[in-house]
Amino acid sequence: MQVGDEMIYAFFFLVGFGLSISGGISIILYLNFIPAGLDFIDYVLFVRNKIECYFLIVGIIMMSISMQKLSRYLSR
């Protein structure tokens, strides 16, 4: 690893954190459709089609990869 790599992984961790927060808030906000008459299955099918809800998964993956890389760097 080069000298600046830990900053790149820290940046990707923060971007992943922001994406996961954005996706999680979108999923929570769409829960308001359940009292409006949607069943839970309809809710899941609705959320599956929204791209902003996938930010949660992408963010968690980005954070986990960057944490693995940072822990390898910091364990030296």
N, C-alpha and C positions, 0 to 999 in steps of 0.2 A: 504494500500500500504506500501511496505517496503521502506527502505531508497534508495536503488539503482534502483528502478523501473523507475524513471524519466530518468535515463541514458539509460536504455534499450529502452524506447519509443523514446528518442532522436536519438538513433542509428537506430531504425527502420524508423524514419522519414527521416534520411539522406540516408538510403538504398533505400527507396521509391522514394526520390528525384532523386537519381542517375538512378534508373530504368526508371522513367518517362522521364528523359532527353534522355536516350538511346533509348527508344521507339519512342519518338517524333522525334529525329534526323533520325531514320530509316524510319519513315513514310515520312518525308520531302525528304530524299534521294531517295526514291522510286518514288517521283513525277517526277523525270527525265525520267521515262518511258512514260509519257504522250506525250511529243514531239516526241518520237520515234514511235508513231502510236497507242498507246493504248487509248481506250475511258476511260471515268471516271468510268464507270461500270466495265470494265475490270481491271482498277487500284484497285478498291475496292475489287474485287474478288481475285486479286493477293496479296494484302496486308493482306487479311483475312487468307491466308495460311502461312504467315510468322510468326514464333514464336516470333521474336524479336520485332514485332510491338505490341504484347500483353503486352510488358513490360510497355508501357504507362499506360494501364488500371490498371495493377497490382500495379505500383508505386503510382498512384493516390489513389487507395484504401488503400495501406499501409500508405500513408501520412495522409489521412483523419482519419483513425483509431487511429494512434499515436497522432494526434493533439487533438482528443477528449479526449484521456486518459491523455495527458499532461495538457490540460486545466482544467480537473477535479482536477488534482494534484496541479496545481498552483493556483487554486481558493480558496484553503483552507487557 
